[in-house]
Amino acid sequence: MIRIFLFAVILLLIYWILNWFKNTPAAVVRQVLKKSGWWLVLAVLLILMLSGRLTWLLAGLGVGVAFVLRTLPVLLRYAPHLHKLWSIFQSAKTGRQQQSSAGRPGNANLSQAEALQILGLKPGANSAEIIAAHRKLISRLHPDRGGSDYLAAQINLAKQVLLGR
């Protein structure tokens, strides 16, 4: 009998919360959720500390920090290339770049300087360097590997411009 009563109380509580969300302005809901979230985190940490089970959280935090510190140099090495491609992607997403009439994303009249910047090369790069830079970027940003169609098209277009195809 007590289980039925508790189930009914939980259902009424859920109904009351959903009704409150529906009838309350978004700014108030955001403020209440933010404050409630911090109190919930504090309560969970306090319960874990008092029960002696905080060690797994601290161990996980240590592993996370170590992982970030070890991968940070690798990520920073590719940051200029990824930043340029991300800015191209964002500008296309917001509609600042026009679609070409040939159906290619981005600007079909890509300049040599822009193509070099996309591939992360310096002026005067030979065809072997262009192909190597193209392979390195496309292997990370290909749509089959979770990358964007737009970024892959920009990388391919930059290679075509630089190789004169």
C-alpha positions as CSV (number, residue, x, y, z in Angstrom):
1,M,0.0,0.0,0.0
2,I,2.9,2.4,0.8
3,R,4.4,1.8,-2.7
4,I,1.1,2.9,-4.3
5,F,1.0,6.0,-2.2
6,L,4.7,6.8,-3.0
7,F,4.1,6.2,-6.7
8,A,1.1,8.6,-6.6
9,V,3.1,11.2,-4.8
10,I,5.9,11.0,-7.4
11,L,3.4,11.3,-10.2
12,L,1.8,14.4,-8.6
13,L,5.3,15.9,-8.1
14,I,6.2,15.3,-11.7
15,Y,2.9,16.8,-12.8
16,W,3.4,19.9,-10.6
17,I,7.0,20.4,-11.9
18,L,5.9,20.1,-15.6
19,N,3.0,22.5,-15.0
20,W,5.4,24.9,-13.3
21,F,7.8,24.7,-16.3
22,K,5.0,25.4,-18.7
23,N,3.6,28.4,-16.9
24,T,6.8,30.1,-15.7
25,P,8.9,32.5,-17.9
26,A,12.1,31.1,-19.4
27,A,14.4,33.5,-17.6
28,V,13.0,32.4,-14.2
29,V,13.2,28.7,-15.1
30,R,16.8,29.2,-16.2
31,Q,17.7,31.0,-12.9
32,V,15.9,28.4,-10.7
33,L,17.5,25.4,-12.6
34,K,21.0,27.0,-12.4
35,K,20.6,27.5,-8.6
36,S,19.1,24.1,-8.1
37,G,21.8,22.4,-10.1
38,W,24.5,23.9,-7.9
39,W,22.7,22.9,-4.8
40,L,22.2,19.4,-6.2
41,V,26.0,19.1,-7.0
42,L,26.9,20.3,-3.6
43,A,24.5,17.8,-1.9
44,V,25.8,14.9,-4.0
45,L,29.4,15.8,-3.1
46,L,28.5,16.1,0.6
47,I,26.7,12.7,0.6
48,L,29.7,11.1,-1.2
49,M,32.1,12.7,1.2
50,L,30.2,11.6,4.3
51,S,29.7,8.0,2.9
52,G,33.4,7.7,2.0
53,R,32.8,7.2,-1.7
54,L,34.3,10.4,-3.0
55,T,37.5,8.6,-4.0
56,W,36.2,7.3,-7.3
57,L,35.2,10.9,-8.3
58,L,38.6,12.3,-7.4
59,A,40.4,9.4,-9.2
60,G,38.3,10.1,-12.3
61,L,39.1,13.7,-12.1
62,G,42.8,12.9,-11.9
63,V,42.6,10.6,-14.9
64,G,40.7,13.3,-16.8
65,V,43.3,16.0,-16.0
66,A,46.2,13.6,-17.0
67,F,44.4,12.8,-20.3
68,V,43.9,16.5,-21.2
69,L,47.5,17.3,-20.3
70,R,48.8,14.5,-22.5
71,T,46.6,15.3,-25.5
72,L,46.9,19.1,-25.3
73,P,50.3,19.3,-27.2
74,V,48.9,17.2,-30.0
75,L,45.7,19.3,-30.2
76,L,47.7,22.6,-30.1
77,R,49.9,21.4,-33.0
78,Y,46.9,21.2,-35.3
79,A,45.1,24.2,-33.8
80,P,45.9,26.7,-36.6
81,H,44.6,24.3,-39.3
82,L,41.5,23.3,-37.4
83,H,40.8,27.0,-36.4
84,K,40.9,28.1,-40.1
85,L,38.6,25.2,-41.2
86,W,36.2,25.8,-38.3
87,S,35.9,29.5,-39.2
88,I,35.2,28.6,-42.8
89,F,32.6,26.1,-41.6
90,Q,31.0,28.6,-39.3
91,S,30.9,31.3,-42.0
92,A,29.2,28.9,-44.4
93,K,26.8,27.8,-41.7
94,T,25.7,31.4,-41.0
95,G,25.2,32.1,-44.6
96,R,28.0,34.6,-45.1
97,Q,29.4,32.6,-48.0
98,Q,27.4,31.9,-51.2
99,Q,26.9,28.5,-52.8
100,S,28.5,28.3,-56.2
101,S,26.5,27.6,-59.2
102,A,28.4,24.4,-59.8
103,G,26.9,23.0,-56.6
104,R,30.2,23.1,-54.7
105,P,30.1,24.5,-51.2
106,G,32.0,27.6,-50.6
107,N,33.7,29.9,-53.0
108,A,34.6,28.2,-56.3
109,N,37.1,31.0,-57.0
110,L,39.4,30.2,-54.2
111,S,42.6,32.2,-54.3
112,Q,46.1,30.6,-54.0
113,A,46.6,32.3,-50.6
114,E,43.3,31.0,-49.2
115,A,44.1,27.5,-50.5
116,L,47.5,27.6,-48.9
117,Q,46.0,28.8,-45.6
118,I,43.3,26.0,-45.6
119,L,46.0,23.3,-46.1
120,G,48.4,25.0,-43.7
121,L,51.1,25.4,-46.2
122,K,53.6,28.2,-47.0
123,P,53.9,29.8,-50.5
124,G,56.1,27.8,-52.8
125,A,54.9,24.4,-51.6
126,N,55.6,21.6,-54.0
127,S,53.0,19.1,-55.2
128,A,54.2,16.4,-52.7
129,E,53.7,18.8,-49.7
130,I,50.3,19.7,-51.0
131,I,49.2,16.1,-51.4
132,A,50.6,15.2,-48.0
133,A,48.8,18.2,-46.3
134,H,45.6,17.3,-48.1
135,R,45.8,13.6,-47.0
136,K,46.5,14.6,-43.4
137,L,43.6,17.0,-43.2
138,I,41.1,14.9,-45.1
139,S,41.9,11.8,-43.0
140,R,40.7,13.7,-40.0
141,L,37.8,15.7,-41.4
142,H,36.3,13.3,-43.9
143,P,32.5,13.0,-43.6
144,D,32.8,9.2,-43.2
145,R,34.8,9.8,-40.1
146,G,32.4,12.3,-38.5
147,G,33.7,15.4,-40.3
148,S,31.7,17.9,-42.3
149,D,30.9,17.7,-46.0
150,Y,31.7,21.4,-46.3
151,L,35.1,21.1,-44.7
152,A,36.0,18.1,-46.9
153,A,34.9,20.1,-50.0
154,Q,37.0,23.1,-49.0
155,I,40.1,20.9,-48.4
156,N,39.5,19.2,-51.8
157,L,39.0,22.6,-53.5
158,A,42.2,23.9,-52.0
159,K,44.1,21.0,-53.3
160,Q,42.7,21.4,-56.8
161,V,43.5,25.1,-56.8
162,L,47.1,24.6,-55.7
163,L,47.7,21.7,-58.1
164,G,46.1,23.6,-61.0
165,R,43.4,21.1,-61.8
